[in-house]
Amino acid sequence: MQKKTMAVLVLLALVAALPQVLQVKYFIHLAVLAMLWAMVAQGTNFIQGYAGYVSIVQGGFMGVGAYSSAWLSMNTGLPVWLAFVAAPLCTAVVALCVGYPSLRVKGHYFAIVTMAFNMVIFIFLVNAIGLTGGESGLSRIPAPPGFTLLGQEVDFQNRAHYYYLVLLALVCSSVLAAWLVRSRAGRIWQAIRQNEMYTEALGVATWRYKLLAFVASALYAGSAGALYAHYVGFINPTPFSVDASMNAILAVILGGSATLSGPMVGAVLVVALPEMLRIAETFRFIAYGVLLMLAVMYFPRGLVPMLAGWFRPGQ
């Protein structure tokens, strides 16, 4: 067995053992949030890390997934498990509508246009009171129904049990991400990031692949949003603002863009750093900003590529 595969299996075993080790339920809650952000960041990595386009609408897509899944399960009688499937599909439809006009512009203009769409989604969630409950949001969102597995009762209202559901979703999404970035689409995304004009000159319809990266990133954000909604049981528009999109971008930058493990490391940092800085409550957001600034200045390629460079022979 290759060393890299062995390392992944050991890390997965350690992560799976966390709920048995952590005695404080709040830490399990933070771990669930970190895994959800890891899913969002992995999707963001498709369009930002591999294709080279900074998207500031991932928070909005997460909101579309969360509200779609919650609304369908509460108002149509759709089973929660089917709502989990429907939510990312709804998000993909929205992403197609957003991505087609947005990808006609490049660079900073693309980032600004997507940020505007995030604001449109946020304003819709606030004002479509009949559908979303407005600023009051939706409450009593049902958890997935439990079942018996190997003689053990699985209850997803139990925080530790939900942890394993999110972990399973993260593993599946990571495997899919690894396959995607090694596919023809993934190679073309990297070619677009290196030189889009040259890639077009080779006869590649780059807009199709950029749209694919954009929709794939939305699918990941929508899935994470659906899992979040049924985990917390209550949602309002606040967690799905532009701030959430900025956190997804930060997770990719901090961990290492265009790497598979980087967004996951970055997501852990984005969730953990503000909590660790609570010891200095008054200054924690200032300290958080300074740390992020130093990180971008001194390891602009991200934490994972920097550490890989240290341990690589000849570096």
N, C-alpha and C positions, 0 to 999 in steps of 0.2 A: 504493500500500500504506500502511495506517495506521501511524503512528509506533509505536503499542504493539505491533503485529504484527511490525514490523521489529525492535524492541528484543528481543522474545522470540526471534526467529530468530537474532539475533546472539549472545544469551546462550546459546542452545542449541548454536550452533557452537563457542563457547568451551568449554562444558562437554564437548562431544564431543572436543575437541582435548586435553583434560587428560592422558589416558594417554600421549599422544605427548610431552607437555612434562615431566611429572613423572618424574624419574629415580629417585626413592626409592619402592619398591613399597609401603612402609607408608603413604605419602600416598594412593596409589590405594585401599588398604584403607579408610582413613578416608573417602574420597569415596564408596565403595560403602556404608559404614555410614550416612553422611549422607543418601544418596538413599533407603535403606531407611527411615530415620526420617522422611524427608519424606513417604513413602507413609503411614506410620502416623499422622503428624500431620495429613495431609490428611483421612484418615478421621475422626480425632478432631474435626476442625473441623466436620464435619456436625452432630454431636450437641452439641458444646460451643460452637462459634462461632456457628453459624446457628440451632440450636434452643434454645440457652441452658441446656443441661443438662451439668453436669460429670461425665464418666464416668471412673472410676478402675479400669477393667478391661481397658484396651487392651493392656497388657503380657500379661495372661492370654490374650487372643484371639490375640496374636502367637504365644504358645506353642502354642495349639491348632493353628494353621496350620502351625507348624514341625514339631510331632510328627506331625500327620496326614500331611503330605507325606513326611516321612522314613520313617514306619512303613509306609505304603502302598507306597513304592518298594522298601523293603528286605524286606518280608515277603509281599507279594502278587504281586510281579513286575510291578506296574503301571509302565509307562514314566514316567520322571521328568516328562516334559512333561504327561502326564495327571494325575500327582500334583499338579502346580502348579495344575491346574484344580480337582481334587477338594478340595484343602486349604481354600481360602476357602469352598467350599460346606459342608464340615464345620463350619467356624467359624461360618457363618451359622446353621446348625442350633442350635449351642450358644448363639449370640446371641439367637435366638428364645426359647429356654428361659430365658435369663437376663433378657432385656429385658421379657418379658411381666409377671412379678411386679415387677421393679425400677421400671418406669415407672408403677406405681400410686402411688408417692410422688414428692414434688417437692423441689427445692432441695437443702439439705445432706443430707437423708435419702436422696435418690437417690445422691449421691456416696458416702455411707457404705455403702449396700447394694451398689453396684457394687464398692467396694473389698473388701467381704466376699467377693463372688464371685471376685475376683482371687485372694484368699487360698485359697479353696476349690480353684480350678484349680491353684494352685501346690502345695498339699498333695497333690492327686491325682497330679500329675506326680512328686512325690517318693515317694509310697507305692505307686503302681501299677507295681511293679518289673517285672512280667511284660510290661507293654506299653511302659513308658517307660525301663526300665533304672534307675529310681530316681535317686539322687543321682549315680550313675556315668554316667547319660545314654546316648545312642545315638552310636556312632562309626561311621566308615567309611560315612557317608551319601554316596551316589553323586552326582556332578555330572551335569548334563544331557549327553546324548551330543553330540559335536561333529558338524560337517558341513562340506561345502565350499561356499563362497559366492564366486562370481566368480573361481574359481581359487585362492582363499585358504582355507587350513585354519582352521576356527574350533574352538578347543579351550577349553571352559569351565572346565577346570582351570587355565587361564591367567588370572591375576587381571585383566589388562587386558581380556580378552575377556568375562569375567563382568561387568565394569564396564558394557560396552555393553548387555548383557542387562538389567541393573537400570535403566539409563538409559531403555531402551525401555519397560520396565514403568512407570517414573515418568511418562514422557510420556503413555502411554496412560491411566494413572490420572488425570493432571491434566486431560486432555481430557474424560474422563468426569465428573470433578468439576465442571468448568466448565459442562458441559451440565446436570448435576443441580441445581446451585444456581440456574440460570436457568430451570429447569422449574417447573411448578406446585408440586411438592413443595418445591423450594428456597424459593419465595416463602412457602409456608405455614410452613416452618421459621422464617423470619425473623419472620413474624407471631406465631408461638408465643413467640419470644424477647421480642418487644415487649409483648404482652399476651395470655396464653394464654386467660384467661377470656373476653375479647372475641372472640377467634377462635372459641372454642367456641360463643359466643352467635350467631355467624353461621351456625351449622349445620355446622361442619367437625368431623369426627371426629379430633380432634387426636392421640389415642393411636395411631392408625394411622400418622400421619406421624412421630411421635416414634419409634415402633418401626422405621419405615423408615430413619430417620436412624441409629438405634442399630445395626441390622443392616448398613447400608452401611458404617458405621465399622468394624464387625467384619470385613467382607469385605476392606477395605484392610489391616487389621492382619494377617489371616490370610495374605493374599498376600505381604506383606512377611516374615512369619515363614517361609513356605515358601522364599522366595528366600534368606533368611538361612541356613536349615538346609543347603541344598545348596551354599551358598557356603563356609561354614566347615567342613562335613563332620563336625562333632561338635556335639551340643547336650546340655545338661543343664538342670534347671529354673531355675538362677540368673538368666539374662538375662530371665526372664519374670515376675519378681516385681512387687510394687506399685511398686518403684523405677522400673521401665520405664514403668508407667502415668503416674507423676509426670513423667517426662521428656517423654512425649507431650503432657501438659497444658502443661508449660513451653514446649515448642516452639510451641504455638499462641499462648500468651500473649505470649511474647517477639517472635515474628514479626508477630503481628497477627491476632486472631480475626476470623472472618467475612470474610476476604480469601482470594483464591486463592493469592497468592504468599507471604503471611505465614507459613503453616506450613512452607514450604520453607526460608525464611530462618531461621526459628526452629530447624528441625532441624539446619541447618549450625552454628548457634551452640551447640546442645546437645552436638554431637559435638566441635566445635573448641575450645570454651572450656576444658574440662578438660585437653585436650592442651597448649594454649598455656600453661596455668598450671603445667605440669610443671617449669618453671624454678624454682618455689618449692615443691618436693615436700612439705615439711612443712606448709606453710600453704595448699596449693592448694584444698582443699575449703572452708576458711574463706573464702578469696578468692572462690571460685566462688559461695558462698552470699551474700556481700556484694554481688557484682556483680549477681546475680539480684534481690536485694532493691532495689538502686538502680534497676535497670531497671524493675521493677514500679512503684516510687514515682514515677519521673520520666517514663516514657512508658507509662502504663497501657494505652493502646490498642494498643501494640506498635510495633515498629521501622518496619514498612512504612507504616502510616497516618501515623506521625510524619514520615517522610521525604517522603511524598506531600504532606503539609500544607506542608512547607517550600517545595516547588517549585511549588505550586499558585498561580496568579496571585491577588493580593489577600489572601494569607495572611501 
